[in-house]
Amino acid sequence: MKGNLTASFVILDQSLNFYLNKITKNLNLLLLT
């Protein structure tokens, strides 16, 4: 059970990082133009 929780947290963390990276890249593009 604990292993499953850890795995889902890792997946959640990775997807959050992915979205944060996309958002910051978009913001940088907007600020540069």
Protein Blocks (a to p, Z undefined) as FASTA:
>chain_A
ZZmmmmmmmmmmmmmmmmmmmmmmmmmmmmmZZ
